[in-house]
Amino acid sequence: MRLDRFLASLPHCSNRQARLLLASGRASVNGEKVCNGTHDVRVFDRIELDGEVLQAGKPRRFFMLNKPAGCVSATADQQHPTVLDLLKEPDKHELHIAGRLDFNTTGLMIITNDGLWSRRLTQPESLLGKTYLVETEDPIDPICVDRFAEGLYFRFENLTTLPAELELLDSHQARLTLHEGRYHQVKRMFGHFNNKVTALHRERMGPLQLDPALAPGQYRSLTATEIEQI
């Protein structure tokens, strides 16, 4: 919301009064005087007028979770435990998942209450790579490296996937980096070669790498450095 509109929404404050308050330098956001009415303010910002707190500002929260198998990437589910059930945090209803994982897919999951930040992490336009450790039922055909790099055609959506980087680790294991997140994409890409994915583990989302100290089901807050990387 624009700061002038925030002020104008206060009782007994008109649009004209809001502009006058700003012009006289009486408003501040996060301790800094702001005179520009178009300045964007969010629920996380501390807004003051003449030193009086109008909005204290909610703390932004960011968590890194090592998602275990058999856990639903949802805020609520009547049949299975959810990733939010693993968090021992207050006000979990304010949190959302940035980049879901399938029921039996494990690994890095980010949970936050900051929607703008999470969109930068997950939106296709960002082209941030998501890296997965993949295990397959049959040996991986080396031709997959070039074919994944070229992009594979998905008939159902009538589209070709973006180029992906595949690193073969052994006959049945590879590391795959995608720059998009389509429905069951990894399984469908290997399905082009009639090879079933038997295990899938997300290691990285953009610059954020799963903390090796986190056992399945464990989580921690992101560091300030990690938050600023997105």
Secondary structure per residue as TSV (DSSP state, phi and psi in degrees):
chain	resnum	aa	ss	phi	psi
A	1	M	-	360.0	142.7
A	2	R	B	-68.0	147.8
A	3	L	H	-63.9	-39.3
A	4	D	H	-64.4	-35.4
A	5	R	H	-72.4	-34.6
A	6	F	H	-60.8	-47.2
A	7	L	H	-65.4	-39.9
A	8	A	H	-67.5	-19.5
A	9	S	T	-81.2	-8.7
A	10	L	S	-73.0	151.8
A	11	P	T	-58.8	136.8
A	12	H	T	64.5	25.9
A	13	C	-	-126.8	112.9
A	14	S	-	-86.6	173.6
A	15	N	H	-59.9	-41.9
A	16	R	H	-65.3	-42.2
A	17	Q	H	-64.8	-36.7
A	18	A	H	-62.8	-42.9
A	19	R	H	-63.6	-39.4
A	20	L	H	-66.5	-39.6
A	21	L	H	-61.8	-42.2
A	22	L	H	-68.2	-43.6
A	23	A	H	-62.1	-31.1
A	24	S	T	-86.9	2.7
A	25	G	T	70.7	31.4
A	26	R	-	-93.1	-7.7
A	27	A	E	-105.9	146.0
A	28	S	E	-138.4	150.1
A	29	V	E	-125.9	120.8
A	30	N	T	52.9	40.1
A	31	G	T	84.5	-1.8
A	32	E	E	-110.6	131.6
A	33	K	E	-65.0	132.5
A	34	V	-	-127.2	124.2
A	35	C	-	-107.6	-11.5
A	36	N	-	-87.1	116.0
A	37	G	T	-67.0	-20.8
A	38	T	T	-82.8	-2.7
A	39	H	-	-56.8	128.1
A	40	D	B	-81.3	129.4
A	41	V	-	-121.3	148.8
A	42	R	-	-127.9	175.3
A	43	V	T	-65.2	-16.1
A	44	F	T	-85.8	-9.7
A	45	D	S	-88.0	143.4
A	46	R	-	-92.0	119.5
A	47	I	E	-116.5	129.3
A	48	E	E	-128.7	150.3
A	49	L	E	-131.7	117.0
A	50	D	T	53.9	35.6
A	51	G	T	83.5	-7.7
A	52	E	E	-88.9	131.5
A	53	V	E	-76.9	118.4
A	54	L	E	-92.4	-33.0
A	55	Q	E	-146.7	120.5
A	56	A	-	-71.9	-30.2
A	57	G	-	89.1	124.7
A	58	K	-	-78.3	147.7
A	59	P	-	-72.8	137.9
A	60	R	-	-76.8	141.1
A	61	R	-	-128.2	134.8
A	62	F	E	-139.0	126.4
A	63	F	E	-128.5	141.0
A	64	M	E	-106.3	124.6
A	65	L	E	-121.0	139.5
A	66	N	E	-92.6	96.0
A	67	K	E	-68.4	128.9
A	68	P	-	-86.3	165.5
A	69	A	T	-69.4	156.2
A	70	G	T	76.3	24.2
A	71	C	-	-129.4	134.5
A	72	V	B	-87.9	134.5
A	73	S	S	-82.2	76.3
A	74	A	S	-154.2	164.0
A	75	T	S	-84.0	-20.5
A	76	A	-	-156.7	144.6
A	77	D	-	-156.3	136.7
A	78	Q	S	-85.2	-12.9
A	79	Q	S	-109.2	-32.4
A	80	H	S	-129.7	156.6
A	81	P	-	-66.1	148.1
A	82	T	B	-108.4	166.6
A	83	V	G	-64.4	-30.9
A	84	L	G	-68.4	-25.8
A	85	D	G	-64.6	-21.5
A	86	L	G	-81.4	-15.1
A	87	L	-	-90.5	129.0
A	88	K	-	-99.8	71.2
A	89	E	-	-133.3	151.5
A	90	P	S	-76.8	159.7
A	91	D	-	51.6	47.5
A	92	K	G	-66.7	-18.7
A	93	H	G	-67.0	-15.9
A	94	E	G	-86.0	-8.1
A	95	L	-	-93.1	154.3
A	96	H	E	-140.5	165.8
A	97	I	E	-95.6	131.7
A	98	A	E	-103.3	92.8
A	99	G	S	92.7	91.5
A	100	R	-	-75.2	159.8
A	101	L	-	-126.6	149.7
A	102	D	-	-63.8	166.0
A	103	F	T	-51.5	-47.5
A	104	N	T	-101.8	6.5
A	105	T	-	-83.4	138.7
A	106	T	E	-112.4	172.7
A	107	G	E	110.8	-156.0
A	108	L	E	-62.3	125.9
A	109	M	E	-137.9	137.1
A	110	I	E	-109.4	133.0
A	111	I	E	-127.5	130.8
A	112	T	E	-151.4	171.4
A	113	N	S	-113.0	8.3
A	114	D	-	-105.4	100.5
A	115	G	H	-67.4	-38.2
A	116	L	H	-64.5	-42.0
A	117	W	H	-64.2	-45.3
A	118	S	H	-67.1	-32.0
A	119	R	H	-67.1	-36.4
A	120	R	H	-63.1	-33.0
A	121	L	H	-74.7	-35.8
A	122	T	H	-110.1	-20.3
A	123	Q	-	-63.5	141.2
A	124	P	G	-57.8	-31.7
A	125	E	G	-64.0	-23.6
A	126	S	G	-71.6	-26.4
A	127	L	-	57.2	26.4
A	128	L	-	-72.3	131.4
A	129	G	-	-72.0	141.9
A	130	K	E	-115.7	121.3
A	131	T	E	-106.9	132.3
A	132	Y	E	-125.8	144.3
A	133	L	E	-95.2	122.9
A	134	V	E	-117.2	133.5
A	135	E	E	-119.4	140.2
A	136	T	E	-124.5	160.1
A	137	E	S	-71.3	-40.6
A	138	D	S	-112.1	164.3
A	139	P	-	-57.7	144.0
A	140	I	-	-83.4	123.8
A	141	D	-	-68.2	124.9
A	142	P	T	-56.5	-21.6
A	143	I	H	-63.5	-20.0
A	144	C	H	-59.3	-31.8
A	145	V	H	-57.8	-50.4
A	146	D	H	-72.3	-39.5
A	147	R	H	-66.9	-39.7
A	148	F	H	-65.6	-36.7
A	149	A	H	-67.5	-29.5
A	150	E	H	-79.5	-29.0
A	151	G	-	102.5	141.5
A	152	L	-	-111.2	143.4
A	153	Y	E	-84.0	125.8
A	154	F	E	-103.2	109.2
A	155	R	T	-64.6	-38.5
A	156	F	T	-60.5	-43.2
A	157	E	T	-90.1	-9.2
A	158	N	T	56.9	53.0
A	159	L	E	-147.5	162.9
A	160	T	E	-110.6	132.4
A	161	T	-	-65.4	154.0
A	162	L	-	-67.0	155.6
A	163	P	-	-55.5	136.9
A	164	A	-	-127.5	148.9
A	165	E	E	-100.5	122.7
A	166	L	E	-116.4	125.0
A	167	E	E	-114.8	116.8
A	168	L	E	-77.6	127.2
A	169	L	E	-101.3	-39.1
A	170	D	E	-158.1	-167.4
A	171	S	T	-62.8	-31.0
A	172	H	T	-120.1	11.9
A	173	Q	E	-138.5	141.4
A	174	A	E	-150.1	162.0
A	175	R	E	-111.7	125.1
A	176	L	E	-121.0	130.3
A	177	T	E	-115.0	120.0
A	178	L	E	-106.5	157.7
A	179	H	S	-122.0	23.4
A	180	E	S	-156.1	174.9
A	181	G	-	-142.5	76.8
A	182	R	-	-88.7	164.2
A	183	Y	T	-56.9	119.6
A	184	H	T	49.3	39.1
A	185	Q	H	-61.2	-45.8
A	186	V	H	-62.8	-45.6
A	187	K	H	-63.0	-38.1
A	188	R	H	-71.9	-34.4
A	189	M	H	-65.3	-45.0
A	190	F	H	-71.7	-26.5
A	191	G	H	-63.0	-25.7
A	192	H	T	-58.0	-26.2
A	193	F	T	-110.4	21.1
A	194	N	T	53.2	40.7
A	195	N	-	-123.5	123.6
A	196	K	-	-84.9	133.6
A	197	V	E	-80.6	122.1
A	198	T	E	-100.1	-20.2
A	199	A	E	-153.7	139.9
A	200	L	E	-140.6	127.4
A	201	H	E	-136.3	121.5
A	202	R	E	-85.3	125.2
A	203	E	E	-99.0	-30.2
A	204	R	E	-151.4	146.3
A	205	M	E	-128.8	108.0
A	206	G	T	57.5	-128.3
A	207	P	T	-82.5	-5.6
A	208	L	E	-89.2	120.4
A	209	Q	E	-112.3	140.3
A	210	L	-	-59.8	128.8
A	211	D	-	-66.4	119.1
A	212	P	T	-64.7	-14.4
A	213	A	T	-79.1	-11.3
A	214	L	-	-87.6	117.0
A	215	A	-	-75.8	161.1
A	216	P	T	-52.4	128.6
A	217	G	T	93.9	-12.2
A	218	Q	-	-90.4	158.4
A	219	Y	E	-148.9	167.4
A	220	R	E	-152.3	164.2
A	221	S	E	-73.4	148.0
A	222	L	-	-70.9	149.6
A	223	T	-	-78.6	162.8
A	224	A	H	-59.4	-37.2
A	225	T	H	-64.4	-43.6
A	226	E	H	-64.0	-39.9
A	227	I	H	-64.6	-41.4
A	228	E	H	-72.5	-15.0
A	229	Q	T	-72.2	-18.6
A	230	I	-	-97.1	360.0
